Amino acid sequence: MSDEIKVEVVYAGTETQQLVGLMLSRGARVRDAIEKSGIATHFPDDDLDALEVGVWGRIATRDDLLENGDRVEIYRPLAMDPREARRRLAAAGETMASSDKP
C-alpha cells in the first residue's frame, strides 16, 4: 500500500474553472487538498473558505478523510434555483436545450 494518494480539486467560478491534480499523504483531509492545490489563488475575489465542499458530488466537511482517486469539489452558490430557471423558460415557451442555442 502506497503512502500517497492521488486526488483532484475542482472549482468553477463565474467565468472560468480550475481543476488541479495532486498527490497527498495518506490520511489527508479535504482541507489539506484545497490548501495544497493553491486553487484559491486563481479566484482571489471568491471566499472559498465560506463555500460548501463535496467529494464526488456528496456534501463533505473539510475534516473528512480522502481516499485515492477522490475528487474534491468546491461549490459556489447557484445564481438561480434550477427549477425556477425551468419555470421561467417554460413561461417564455422555451426549454433548457433551446435557450442554449445562439
Phi, psi and omega in degrees: 000131181285153177275358181238153175235152178255128179224166174237148173236131183226142175213136177246112175280189181286332182249326183223167175232159182224133175232125183235124174264141180205164177254135179230160175289143175304138184097000179292153180248168180307315181299324179296318180295316180297314180297311183293332181294333183070014186298330181298332181292338179278346183227065186296338181274351181258133178272085184297333179295337182270353185267153176291155178231161177209169175233117182051046173083002177251131179304137181225174172251163179290346179267356180294140177286145178259154175240161178305132177089359181292152176240111178274128181242134176254123187258124172268155180297146177287144177291328180207143176301130182303326178294320178294321178299317179295320178299316181295319178296317180298319179296332179269002179079022180242171174235171178302319182293317183286335181283343180276347184280143180293000000 
